[in-house]
Amino acid sequence: MTDPRTLILVLGVLVVLGAATAVAHVLRRRPETGLNPALLETFWRRIRAWWLLLSIVAATFLIHRVVTIAVFGLISFWALREFITLTPTRPGDHRALFWVFFVATPVQFVLVGLGWYTWFVSFIPIYAFLLISARIALADDPKRFLERTAKIQIGLLICVYCFSYAAALLSLPVDKVSSGAASLRERLLFFFVLMVQLSDVLQYAWAQLPWKHVLAPTISPSRTLEGLLGGVLSTSLVGSALYWATPFPYWLAGLMSGLIALIGFAGGLTMSAIKRDRGVQDYGTLVEGHGGVLDRIDSLCFAAPVFFHLSYAWLTSG
């Protein structure tokens, strides 16, 4: 039976999201309001992305955790595909890429599903990275060897390894702190995704202030110091208010939410730098009107390992 706190959290988010959808729909149909059409369109697209991501996570309360982890694995696979598509490869890389996509990626999520902490935290950054380097070398093609190897490894690190930590929240050792371990894990995953997505929206909203200090105008002209500070503080307050959905005290829930927002900001900025380097606007077109999968999970990829390890440390200490 689903924990009441889980239902309250999910239903509360759905109500707020439904209200935001209705407001955005009305405003888009009334241009006489004088609001910036570009801002309204961006807001509308972000709401649609929210529905997509939060619906996937909310499904964890209805289906078996193994299926949920498999879904995260498929999302990770697609994000890696988008990343590799933007990075030029040579024929000598193709067999290494086979191992990356069809061995390293599924093995990582199998280890996550089994809850083998020692293995899933070390498999990719040690064993897979060594295998990739050796396999590319065996192709006997030294041209841009270091550059080619680094591109494949960074794609595997961000799109698979880091993102898998979000799914790993469903394997956290919470049995000692709660009799409803499964529900608590689900709430933690939902809480994490909610905070990341909320921080993106709040940072964007704060960045619309008339006075702006753009942090990296060439890479991302929409990311400002005001947006970062306002987003981090606002997300911290919301996270603190939702502490009852987590095993953390209110101050720690707020602190971790602010850290999620900060690391998510760094993730979005980093992935924007990669896109600018490759001369593209988005990583893909799977999410209509809002880029590819990787465009929507870039902040999640960076924040997931930090949130997981802090949660793991808190739950296993003492």
ChimeraX attribute file (.defattr): number of C-alpha atoms within 10 A of each C-alpha:
attribute: neighborCount
match mode: 1-to-1
recipient: residues
	/A:1	6
	/A:2	13
	/A:3	13
	/A:4	9
	/A:5	15
	/A:6	20
	/A:7	15
	/A:8	12
	/A:9	16
	/A:10	19
	/A:11	13
	/A:12	12
	/A:13	14
	/A:14	16
	/A:15	11
	/A:16	11
	/A:17	17
	/A:18	14
	/A:19	12
	/A:20	15
	/A:21	17
	/A:22	11
	/A:23	12
	/A:24	17
	/A:25	14
	/A:26	11
	/A:27	18
	/A:28	15
	/A:29	9
	/A:30	10
	/A:31	12
	/A:32	8
	/A:33	10
	/A:34	8
	/A:35	12
	/A:36	9
	/A:37	13
	/A:38	9
	/A:39	13
	/A:40	16
	/A:41	16
	/A:42	14
	/A:43	18
	/A:44	20
	/A:45	17
	/A:46	18
	/A:47	18
	/A:48	17
	/A:49	19
	/A:50	19
	/A:51	16
	/A:52	13
	/A:53	16
	/A:54	18
	/A:55	14
	/A:56	15
	/A:57	23
	/A:58	20
	/A:59	15
	/A:60	22
	/A:61	21
	/A:62	10
	/A:63	10
	/A:64	10
	/A:65	18
	/A:66	17
	/A:67	13
	/A:68	21
	/A:69	22
	/A:70	16
	/A:71	17
	/A:72	22
	/A:73	23
	/A:74	16
	/A:75	19
	/A:76	28
	/A:77	20
	/A:78	20
	/A:79	27
	/A:80	24
	/A:81	19
	/A:82	22
	/A:83	25
	/A:84	18
	/A:85	12
	/A:86	17
	/A:87	13
	/A:88	10
	/A:89	16
	/A:90	13
	/A:91	10
	/A:92	19
	/A:93	22
	/A:94	14
	/A:95	14
	/A:96	21
	/A:97	19
	/A:98	11
	/A:99	15
	/A:100	25
	/A:101	18
	/A:102	11
	/A:103	12
	/A:104	23
	/A:105	23
	/A:106	18
	/A:107	17
	/A:108	21
	/A:109	27
	/A:110	17
	/A:111	18
	/A:112	24
	/A:113	22
	/A:114	13
	/A:115	17
	/A:116	13
	/A:117	14
	/A:118	9
	/A:119	13
	/A:120	22
	/A:121	18
	/A:122	13
	/A:123	16
	/A:124	24
	/A:125	15
	/A:126	10
	/A:127	11
	/A:128	21
	/A:129	21
	/A:130	12
	/A:131	16
	/A:132	23
	/A:133	19
	/A:134	13
	/A:135	19
	/A:136	23
	/A:137	16
	/A:138	14
	/A:139	15
	/A:140	10
	/A:141	13
	/A:142	12
	/A:143	10
	/A:144	11
	/A:145	16
	/A:146	11
	/A:147	10
	/A:148	19
	/A:149	20
	/A:150	15
	/A:151	17
	/A:152	22
	/A:153	19
	/A:154	17
	/A:155	19
	/A:156	29
	/A:157	19
	/A:158	22
	/A:159	27
	/A:160	29
	/A:161	26
	/A:162	22
	/A:163	27
	/A:164	29
	/A:165	27
	/A:166	26
	/A:167	27
	/A:168	25
	/A:169	28
	/A:170	26
	/A:171	20
	/A:172	21
	/A:173	16
	/A:174	21
	/A:175	13
	/A:176	9
	/A:177	12
	/A:178	12
	/A:179	10
	/A:180	13
	/A:181	17
	/A:182	19
	/A:183	22
	/A:184	25
	/A:185	23
	/A:186	25
	/A:187	27
	/A:188	23
	/A:189	25
	/A:190	26
	/A:191	22
	/A:192	24
	/A:193	23
	/A:194	20
	/A:195	23
	/A:196	25
	/A:197	23
	/A:198	20
	/A:199	30
	/A:200	21
	/A:201	19
	/A:202	20
	/A:203	26
	/A:204	22
	/A:205	16
	/A:206	20
	/A:207	23
	/A:208	15
	/A:209	12
	/A:210	6
	/A:211	9
	/A:212	15
	/A:213	15
	/A:214	16
	/A:215	17
	/A:216	14
	/A:217	11
	/A:218	11
	/A:219	17
	/A:220	17
	/A:221	11
	/A:222	18
	/A:223	23
	/A:224	23
	/A:225	17
	/A:226	21
	/A:227	27
	/A:228	23
	/A:229	18
	/A:230	19
	/A:231	26
	/A:232	26
	/A:233	22
	/A:234	21
	/A:235	31
	/A:236	26
	/A:237	18
	/A:238	17
	/A:239	27
	/A:240	22
	/A:241	14
	/A:242	16
	/A:243	18
	/A:244	14
	/A:245	20
	/A:246	22
	/A:247	19
	/A:248	17
	/A:249	11
	/A:250	18
	/A:251	15
	/A:252	17
	/A:253	24
	/A:254	24
	/A:255	17
	/A:256	23
	/A:257	30
	/A:258	26
	/A:259	20
	/A:260	27
	/A:261	30
	/A:262	22
	/A:263	22
	/A:264	26
	/A:265	25
	/A:266	17
	/A:267	20
	/A:268	21
	/A:269	19
	/A:270	17
	/A:271	22
	/A:272	21
	/A:273	16
	/A:274	16
	/A:275	18
	/A:276	15
	/A:277	11
	/A:278	13
	/A:279	10
	/A:280	12
	/A:281	11
	/A:282	17
	/A:283	25
	/A:284	21
	/A:285	13
	/A:286	14
	/A:287	16
	/A:288	11
	/A:289	14
	/A:290	18
	/A:291	15
	/A:292	19
	/A:293	23
	/A:294	26
	/A:295	22
	/A:296	21
	/A:297	23
	/A:298	24
	/A:299	28
	/A:300	30
	/A:301	26
	/A:302	25
	/A:303	27
	/A:304	26
	/A:305	20
	/A:306	18
	/A:307	23
	/A:308	20
	/A:309	14
	/A:310	11
	/A:311	20
	/A:312	15
	/A:313	11
	/A:314	14
	/A:315	17
	/A:316	12
	/A:317	6
	/A:318	5
